[in-house]
């Protein structure tokens, strides 16, 4: 794998280019379309991703791109950028500043660089494999939390868990100290900052989670699928992120027992 510093410069350039587009449309009466999966999308989502893709195509034409709004491009390349222009579109169109622009770089499918960028609050988390994560340039670290019963737990929405997965959610929610909801990728940033302890979600796509992995892990946390396996670009998207490995193992055990 090459030195990631030049790619980090490009990632910052993408985030910088996304910010004015996000700000232009935030809390304005944008039209909302509904995609085939019933999720909302706006001109802001499409324009932000197009802006980032144009930069990548100009500066790194041999790299691949996987984006939520404009699909796959050269994704068999050694390096693939994974883009979610606005993670949390429902929050965005509701005027709630908990959405984020997610930018990841995967090397042979493994997330090695990630940015969580919140244009409205002017917050940028950066994670690079082998380096300490930062928020606005300052190193950050997750906090200690020895088990789930001591944890502040985040998920986007309880109704996303169906069947046996709903049993897993209920078990985690009832066991944790404080359940919290509805901040999308921002919850992973809070976990990396040491303000939350664990996040459990289901059915995410690569563009929802790839950028989060380097940020969480670079802050001393752990992020895996529900079976405890490392996440990669083709993972199913049932994820757990925790600031403390002990809490993480407790969450995984709770999920396994509930679904047995």
Secondary structure, DSSP 4 states (H G I P E B T S, - for coil): ---SHHHHHHHHHHHHHHHHHHHHHTTS---EEE-TTS-EEEHHHHHHHHHHHHHHHHH-TTSEEEETTTEEESTTSSEEEEEEEEE-HHHHHTT-TT-EEEEEEEETTEEEEEEEEETTTTEEEEEETTS--EETTEE--PPP--SGGG-EEEES-GGG--THHHHHHHHHHHHSSEEEE--TTHHHHHHHTTS--EEEE-S--HHHHHHHHHHHHHTT-EEEETTSPBP-TT--S-EEEESSHHHHHHHHHHHHHHH-
